[in-house]
Amino acid sequence: MQNLSPRHVKTEESQRLGVVSGWYSIKASGTFVTGPHTTQEDCLSKIAELNPPAAKKKKF
């Protein structure tokens, strides 16, 4: 499981990085994983899809 977080890349930074402006999911190291997404909600949705909540263990 990866710890991904949303990050918005503005126009100035996108030109410097050579990417499209928008929301990206990134690793803790700063590596882009998905994107660009048009909204933060879209980005968070993709993160949830890639990182489903841990399944709770059944108690016997």
N, C-alpha and C positions, 0 to 999 in steps of 0.2 A: 504494500500500500504506500502510495506517495502522499506526502503532505503538500497539497497544491493550494495556492491562494490566488485571488483575482488581483490584477494590476492593470491600471489604465495607462496607456501610452499615448501621450499628446502628440500633436503634429510636429513640433520642433524635435522631440526625441525620436519620433518615428522616422524622420528624414535622416537623422544621424545614424540610427540603427539599420536603416534600409528595410523597414517593415511598414505595414499599413497602420494608421492610427486606429485605436480601438482597445477593447478589453481583451486581456490574455490571461490564461491560467499559467502560473509559473511555479517551478520547484523552489525550495528554500535557497538553492544555489543561484537563482535568478534565471535559469534556463526556461525559455518559453516552451510550453507543452501543447496548448491549443490556442486558437484565435486566428484572426481577430474576431471578437464577438461584438455585436452592435450595442449591447447593454450589459451592465453588471449582472443583472438577473440571468441573462443567457449564459454568461460565463460561469456563474455559480451553479446553474443547472448542469452544465457540462462537467464541472468539478464533481458534483454529486453523482453523476453517471459514472465517472471514472473511479471515484472513491466511495463506494456504497458504505453505509454505516456497518460497523462490525456486528455480526450476528451474536445475539445473546445466547450464552450457553444455558442449556436446560439443567435445572437442578433435579436430582433424583431423590 
